[in-house]
Amino acid sequence: MEISYASPSCGDLSATATATATATSSSPSSPMAAAAATTRHVKVIPLQHPTTTSAPSFASIFKRWKPKVKQRSPNEWIGLFLPSYRWIRTYKWREYLQNDVVAGLTVGVMLVPQGMSYAKLAGLEPIYGLYSSFVPILVYAFFGSSRQLAVGPVALVSLLVSNVLSSITDSSDTLYTELAILLALMVGVLECSMGLLRLGWLLRFISHSVISGFTTASAIVIALSQAKYFLGYDIAKTSKIVPLIKSIISGIDEFSWPPFVMGSSILAVLLSMKHLGKSRKYLRFLRAAGPLTGIVLGTAVVKIFNLSSISVVGEIPQGLPKFSIPTGFTYLLSLIPTAFLITGVAILESVGIAKTLAAKNGYELDSNQELFGLGVANIAGSFFSAYATTGSFSRSAVNNESGARTGLSGITTGILMGCSLLFLTPLFESIPQCALAAIVTSAVMGLVDYEEAILLWRIDKKDFVLWTITCTTTLFLGIEIGVLLGVGVSLAFVIHESANPHIAELGRLPGTTIYRNIRQYPEAYTYNGIVIVRVDAPIYFANTSYIKDSLRDYEANFDGSSKRGPEVERIYFVILEMSPVTYIDSSAVQALKDLSQEYKSRDIQVVIANPNREVLLTLTRAGLVELIGKEWYFVRVHDAVQVCLQHVQSIYEMPKAIDSVAKGEPSLLQRLLKQRMEDLSAARMESGDQSGSAHGSSAAELEEPLLPKKSS
């Protein structure tokens, strides 16, 4: 018994069947009757067309959000605006307290010398590094969503601050300090705004290659800028490598041995302790103790030998920072570009490591909430004489390795910094400048990411070019130009990929109803008269021309020699597999309309397979469903192929049926009855069915739509 299936998507076929049935009843041996014998019903899953076609209104959007708002409990609402409430409410004192306190003290010991060193890098007095390590840390502990991120001064932000402010005024001027504090306020406002408006996704357009190239170049510039403390003479304040090297070479006559020997020795100690701390778990405390060890050694040598040739930090004010409103707003406009740049670098540095630490410790982190926490920390810090801060790679890693479980570790660090400001600043007056420079150099040496460049060369030459462009332009043309050019080239790559999406011609994998890229699967076969195309991207105004040109190329390059099915000379159907198409805009809809009309003028039918609901709604609202015809929309590619192949078969068989009747040869029906068992047997073998059943349902689903067997 032959199983037949009715197709709700093929109105034309029904009409054809009616006409051929009439012809069969009038004359069983007529050509129409012979052609009718080739037609069988195919199993097609009906596509559910949307019942509503109106555009979404604000009311519908509100209805979607209303349940989400109602589902939040009071505790969740508090945790949304005060993330620390989540860990405070579930804090396990016996399990977490010791780890948090130890981690907080460890980071604090590391932060005291680093804070002063980075302040000097920013062109500020060391005390401002301590101020920036006090209030922002405490505020972030309550408003930040990461429980292990260590906030405070970092090398890259310090370099950016120095680079922009040195072009406005001298670092010895009080205006320099005022503008640095104002910059922290601006960065905080930008971060808060991006967090509240949920604009964190904008930073995804900055490639990792750009960040890696920028970081590597900045690390080299930072290390060279610290050379003046090792060599004992001043060098040019610039972020360009050529003037820096020229300045270092031109002042070589003023070279001083004592700071060079001390700075190099402390640097060697720091690098050795860092290496031992990373390579041996039982010595990991050495990594955090390195900066403090360098400070103690340098101070002891200066005190014991009374070396006047080595410059020291000098007097540091004692006490906590006082509340003050930032000033210097007349320079606001000139600081906006740098504020955006610092915000981007700070966010990428912080959110990247925060997400990594959150994944390691088994909790989720909201990027937008993290932006808000960093912004609040910078805004609060600007009212207590702090310059721009963000999360630190090295200190966050130490914090996590030391066992930090919650934000209490940050509170502990903040308390330690407060105690240092209140009681320990007199001890910092004799710290050698070269020791602080050694701490900065040791920290940034790990940022020179040449291994990333090698990896990019192996994986993707385009990303390697992007890394190289960003790194070289940052070194030779300056930080701002380097970042802007790197981001610009990165966006150009994104736009190019979006405007020239991947388009694949699909073929059927033998023995299945699965259709895949014929270049990836050479064994997949295609059918004469049918082209199956998959667009692997949203379709919008920028890529419509490319897609139309690609479809025309498929039509122009049609070759029936290596295809299956009826041996027709041209294309009759173009099937668009639209499952990867997540979005389609009005320009793309118009392009599809033009393409459909162009194809119809050449008797080619456009067929749509597997569109998602949003795309189908757009096509319905634009009238494209009616233009193409509802019967040409399918759930599966295989359904579309079966129906289209049946049409091609009827077109191919009609002239042959007429000729055979005219010559008195056996009718097509008689020949098909003879070959029927052979066709079913071939279909079973293709699908892997070895059961020998001629009428199994699996064979019926996988068989071809009645292709005639080619004569050898």
N, C-alpha and C positions, 0 to 999 in steps of 0.2 A: 504494500500500500504506500503510495506517495503522499507525503505530508506537504500541504500547501499553506502558505501564510498570506494573510491580507495585509496590505501596506497602507496605513492611514496617511502617509506622507506623499503619496504618488497619485494625485488626481489625474494626471495625464495618462498614466498607465491604465487606469480604469477606463478612460475613454477609448484608449487603443484596444483594450480587451473587448469592449462592447462592439466596436466596429469589426474586429476580427471574428468575433463570435457570430455576428450576422453573416459575414462572408462564408464562414465554415458551414452554417446551416444551409445556405443556398447552393454551395458547390464545394464539397469536401476536398476536391483536388485543385481548387483555385490557388493562385499565388498568395492571396491574403490568408487563406486557411493554412497554407504551408508556413507562412511567417508567424501565424498565431500559435502554431505548435511549438515555436521556440520560446514563447513567453511563459514564465511561471511566476507565481507570487513569491516574494522574498520576505524574510522576517526582518521587520524594522521597528525599532523602539520609537514610539511617538515622542516628539519634542514638545515640551510644555511651553507654550508661548505665554508671556506675561499678560495678566488680565488688566493691569493698569499701565498706562503709558505717560501719565503726567509726570512732570519733573518734580523731584523732591522739594518740599517746602520747609520753611523754618519750623513749622509745627511738627512735621514728621521727624525732623532731626531732634527736636526737643523730646518727642515721645521716646525716641531711642535712648536718650541720655537719662530720662526720668527714672527708669528702673535701676540704673547703675547708681544714681544718687541715693535712692531709697534703700538700696541694699547695704550701704555703708553704715556701720555701727558707730556710736559716739567715739569709741576707742580708735576706730580707723580714721575718723575725721581728725582727731587730735594728732594721731601719728602722721597724717598727711602734711600738716603744717609744722609739727614738731617731731621729726623722726626719732629723736632720742627717747621719746615716750615709749616706743616699741621695746627697746632693750631695757629701759628702766623698769617697766611693768613686769618683765619676765626675768629680771636679773637674778642669777644664782650666786649668792654671795660666797659660799664655801668653794665653789668650783671656779669662779671667774676672778674674784678679787685679787688674789696673789698674782695671777698672770697679768692682769691689767696694770697693777701698780709697778711690777717689775718692768713691763714693756714701756710704760710711761716714763719711768726714771731713765731707762736705757736711751730712749729717744731724746730726752732732755739733756743728758750728758753729751750727746752727739750734736744737739741743736745749738747749744751755747756758743761754741767756737764757730760753727757753720754760719749762724745768724750774723755774727760780727764780720765774718769773711765775705759773705754775700752783700752786706751793706757797703763794705769798701768797694766791691765790684760795681755796685750801683752808683758809686760816687758819693755816698752818704757817710756820716760818722757811724762808727760801730754800734753806738747806743740804739740807733734806729733799727738795726737788725734784731736787737733784743726786744725792742718794742713790738716789732712785727712778729715776733715769736711768742708773744704773750696773749693779747686780747683776741686776735683772729683764731688762735687754737681753741680757746675756751668757747668762743661763740660757735665755731664749727662743730664742736663736740655735741652741741644741742641741736643745731639746725642742719648739719650734714647727714647724709644717708649712709655713708660708708663708715664702718666701725673700726677699720684699720688704717685709713688714710691719714698720713701725718702732714698737716698743713703748716706752712711757714715760708720764709724766703727761699727762693731757688735761683740757680745760676742763670738760666735763660731769661727769666723775667728781669733779673737784676741787670743783665746785659742790655736788654731792650730799654729799661729806664735810663741807664747811663747814656745809651746811644742817642736818644731823643732829647734829653734834658741838657746834655753837654753842648748841643747846637743852639740852645736858647740862652743859657747863662753859665757862668763858671760854677764849678761844684763847691767852691768856698763861699758862695753867696747864699744868704738865707732864702732867696727866691727859689733856688735849686731844691732845697728841702721842702718848701711849700708846694712846689709843683709835683714833686714825687708823691706827697701825701694826697694832693688833689687827684693825681692819676689813679691812686688806689680807690678813691671814691667813685671815679668814672668807671673803672673796671667793675667794681661791685654793682653799680647801677645797671650796667650792660648785662652782667651775669644774671642778676635778679630778673631783669626784663625778659631775657631769653628763657629762663626757667618758668616764669609765670605764663608766658605766651607759648610755651612748649615748642620752642624753636631750636632745640638741640639737634634736630635732624639736619639743619643747615651745614653743620660741621662734617657730616658724612661725605660731603663733596670734596673735602680736602684729603687727598690720597695719603696713605701711609708712607709712600715713597717720598712725598714732599716733606712730611714731618721728619722722616729719617735723614734726608739730605740736609734739611735746615738745621737739625740738631747736631749733626756731624760738623758742619761748617761753623756753627756757633761755638761748639766746644773748642775747636781749633783757635778761633778768635779770642775766646775767653782765656785759654791757656797762654797765648801770646801776650795778652794784655796784662797778665800777672808777672811778666818777665821783669818789669821795672823793680819789683820788690826783691827779686833774686839778683839782679845785676847791680842794683844800688844807684840807678839814675832814672830820671823821668823819660817816658816815651810818649809818642803822640796818642791822644785819645780818639780812636777811630775804630769802626767795625770792619774796615777794609784791610785785607791782609797785606797788600803791597805797601801802603804807607806805614803799617806797623813794622814790617821787616826792615824797611828803609830807616825808620826811626831807631830801631834797635842797633842796626849796623853803624849808623852815623854817630851814635853816642858811646861807642865801645871804648873810647879813650877814658871815660869816667867809670869804667868797670871797677867794682869793689869785691874783694875776695870774701870777707866775713859773711855778708848776707847770702852770697852764693853758696858757700859751704854749708851754712846752717840750713838754708832753705832746701837745698838738694838732699841733705841728710834727713831732714824731717819728712820730705816727700818720699824718700826711699823707705822710711819706717812706716809711713801711712800705707803705701802700696803693698808692703810685705804683710802688714796686719790685715789689710783687706783681702789679700790672696789667701792667707791662712784661714781667715774667718769664713770664706766661701768654700774652700776645699775640704775643711775638716769641721764636722758638726760640733765636736766637743770644744772647738776653739772659736765658735761663731761670735762669742762676746767680743772678740778682738776687733771685729768690723765696726761695732758701735763705739768701742773705746779708742779707736785710732785718732780721731780729731782731738779729743781731750789729751791723749798721750803726747801728741805733737805740740799742743799748747803748753803743757807742763814742762816738757823737755826744753822748748825754746825759752820759756820764761826763766827756768832754772839756770840755763847757760848765761843769759843776760845778767841775771842777778849776781851769779857767782863771779863772772869774769868782768862785769861792768863794761861791756862792749859799747862804746859810744858811736861806733861806725854802723851799728845796726839800729834802724829806726823802730820805735815801738808805738803802740796804740795811743798812749797818752791818757790824759784824764777823761774819765767816763762819769757822767752824772749819776748820782745814786737816787733810787726811789722809783716808784711806779709812774707810768706816763699820766699826764693830766689831760682832762677832757678839753678839747679845743675844736672849733669848727674850721674845716679846711678853707684856705684862702687862695688867691691867685686866679680867680675865675676869669680875669681878662684874657688869659692864655688858653681858655677852654677850647676854642675852635682849633688851635694849632695842635692840641693834644688828642683830638678825636681819632685821627688815623692810628696813632700809637696805642690808644686805649682799645681799639678794635683788635689790633694785632696782638697785644698782650692778652686780651680776653680769649682769642682763638687759641693761642699757644697754651695758656693756662688751663683752659677747658680740656683740650686734647690731652695734655699731660696728666691732669687730675682724673678725668673720667675714664681714661684708658686703664690706668692702674687700679682705680676704684672698682671697675667692673671685674678685673682679673682677681682682685682680692675677695670680692663678694662671691664669685664663683668658687673659689678655693674654700671659703668658709661656709658655704651652703645657705646663702640668703640672696634675695633679689635686690637689685639696685635700679632706681628710676633715674635716668640721666637728667631729666628736667628738674627733679627734686634736688639732685646733686648740684646743678647749676645754681639753684636758689640758695642752697646752703653756702656755697663758695661766695656768692654775691653778698649775702648778709655778713659773712665773716670779713670781707674786704670793706664794706660800708662801715661796720662797727670799728674796725681797726683804724680807718682813716680819721675817726674822731679821737683816737688816742695815739696819734703820731706814727702810725704804721704805714709803710709803703706796700705796694701790691704783693699779695701772697697767693700761693696755690699749693697743690699737693706735690710732695717730693718723692721721686722714684726711690732713692736710696733710703731715706728715713722711713718711708712706708714699708719697704721690704724688711728693714730691721724691726720695725714695730710688729709686723706679722710674724717674723721668725722668733721674736721674743715672747710670743704667746698672747698678744692682745686679742681680746674677745669682744670688747664693746668700746664705746666712746669714752669710757672712764679712763682709758689709757691716755687719751688726749687731754682730759681734765688734769690728770696727774702731771703730764708734761707742762701744761700751763701753770700749774701751781709751782713747779720747780723753777720755771722761768721767772715767775713773780718773786720767789725767794732770792733768785740770783740778782734781780734788779734791786731788791731791798738791802741785801747784805754782802754780796760778793763783788760788786763792781770795782771796789778799790784793788782787788787782786788782778783785775784785767788790765791795769794801766801799763804793766811791763811786758805785755805780750808782744813779741816781735812781729812786724808787718810781714816778714818773709814766711813766718809760720802760718799766718792766715792765708797768704798766697799759696802755700803748699797744700793747705786744706782744699782750696778752690780748685787747684790744678788736679789734685787727686780725685776730686768728685767728678770733674768734667771729662777726665780721660776715659771713663767708662761710657761716655756718650758718643765717642767716635765709633760709629757703627759701620766699619768697612766690611764686616761679614755680611751685613744686609745687602750691600752692593753686589757682592759675589753671588749671593743667593738669587737676587733679582736678575742677574745676568743669565743664570741657569734657567730660571722659570719663565721670565717675561722680559724681553729686550725693551719693550715699550716702557715698563716701569723702571728699568735701569736707566734709560735715557732721561726719564723724569727726575730720578734721584740725582743724576749727574748734573742736569741743568740747574736744579735747586741748589745743590751744594756749591758748584762753581760760581754761580751768580751771587750767592750770599757771601762767598769769600772775597770776590773781586769787585762787586758792585755795591755791596752793603746789605744789611739785613732786610730793610723794607723792600728794596727792589728784588732781592732774592726770593722772599716769600711771595710777593705779588706775582712775579713771573712764574714761580713754581705752581701756585694755585691757578694762574691763568692757563698754563699748559695742561694742568690736570683737568680743568673744566673743558678745555678744548678736546681732550681725549674722550671725556664723557659725552660731550655733544656729538662728536664724530661717531662714537659707537651707537648712540641713540638714533642719529639720523641715518645710519647705515646698518640696520639690525640684521641679525643672522636669519637667513631664509633657507629652508631646507625643502628639497623635493623628497616626498615620502614614497616608500614602496612597501609591499606586504611581505612579512617574514614567512617563509614556507611553513605550512602546517599550522598557521595561527591566523587570527583575525587582527593582528597587531601590525601597525604601520610605523616604520621608522625611517630615518635619514638614509638614503641609498648610498651616500658616501661613507657613512659609518658602518653600514651593513651592506656590503656589495651583493650578498646573496638575496637581498630583498628584490622582488620583482614588481614591475609596473605594468600598466595596461595601455593598449593602444586606444587613442581617442580621449584619454583621461589624464589630466595632470593634477597631482595632489601636492599642495604647497602648504607649509607651516611657517607662520611668521612668529619668531620667538621674541616678541617685544610688544609693548603697547603701540597702537597705531595713532599717530597724531600728525599735526601739520608739518613737522620737520622731516618725517620719514615717508610720507605718502608718495612722493615722486620716486624715491628709490624703490619702494615696493612695486609701484606700477611698472617701472622699467624692468624690474626683475621678472615680473609675470609675463611681460611682452617677450623677454629673452627666452623664457621657457617655451613659449608658443613658437618663436622663430626657430629655435634649435630642436624642434620636435623630430624624433627619429624613431620610427616604428620597427626597425630591424631587430632590436633587442628586447622588445616588449611582448607581453602576452595578450591574448584576446583577438578579436576580429582584426583583420589586416586593413585598417582604414588609413587614409592618407593624411589626415589632419586631426586637430583637436576639436572635440565636441563639448567637453566639460572641463571646467577648472574648479577643483574642490579646494576650498580654503579651510584648513584645520586651525581653529581659532582658540583652542584651549589655553595657549600661553598668552593670549591677548587679554590683559587685565583692564584695559581702558581704550576707548576710542573717542576722538573728539569730532567736532562738527566738520573740520577740514577733511578728516579722514573719511567721514560719511559721504561728503560730496565727491571725494575721489573714488569711492566705491560705486557711487551712482554713475559717475562718468565711465568708469571701467565696465560696469554691467551693461550700459547702453552701447558702448563700443563693441563689446563682445556679442551682444545681441544682433548688431548690424552684420556680424560675420557668422551668425548661427552658432555661437558658443554660449553655453549656459554656465553662469556662476552658481556654485553650490557652497553653502555654509555648513560646517560641521563643528559641533561641540562649542558654541559660544556660551560664555558665562551669563548670568542673569543681568548684570549691569550693562554689558555690551549689547545683549539682546534688547533690553529696554531702550537703549540709545538708537539702535537700528529701527526699532518699531516706531519710536517717536518721529524719526526722520522719514518714515515712509519707505524705507529700504526693504522691509519684509514684504510689503505688497508689490514693490517693484520687481524684486527677484522672484517672489512667489513663495507662499508658506510651505508648499510641497517640496521646496528645495532647501529646507533647513532640517538638519539631522542631529541626533544625539551622538552617533558614532561615525567615524570615518568609514568603517566597513559598511554600514548601512548605505551611506552615500555612494560608495563604490558599486555596491550591488545594483542599486537602482540605475545609476548612470551606465553601468556595463550592460544592463538589460536594454536600455535605449540604443546604445551603440550596436549591440547585437542585432536588434530589429532593423536598424539602418543598413547594416552589412548584409543581412540575409535576404532582404527584399528583392534586390536585383537577381540574386542567384536563384531564388524561388521561381521568379518569372521565367528565367532561362530554362530551368529544369522542366517545368510544365510544358513549355513550348516544344521542347525536344522529346517529350514523352518519357523522360527518365523517371526513376522512382522519386516520389515526393520527399520533401524534407522530413515530414513526420515519420515516414517509413525508415528513412536512414537514421533518424534520431532514436527510434525505438530499438534499432539494432545496436546502436552505440551506447545506449543508456547505461548498461551494466559496466561497460568499460570506463565511462566517465566517473561513475560512483566509486568504482574500485580505485581509480587514480586519486580521487579526492580523499578516500580513506587512507591511502598510503601517504599522501602529502601531510595529512593531519596527524599521522602517527597511529592511526587506528588499525590494529592487526586482528580485531575480533572476528572479521569476516562477515559481520552483519551488514547487509545492504541497505537497511532502512533505519539505522540508529540515529537518535536525535543529534548526537555530537557530529556525526558525519554530515547531517543535513545542515547544521549551522556553519560548518567550515567549508562546504563544497563551493566551487565557483558557480556563478549564475549561468549555468548551462553553456559553457564554452564548448564549441565543436573541437573534436580532437584533430590536431594537425596531422596530415599525412606525412610520412617520412620520405 
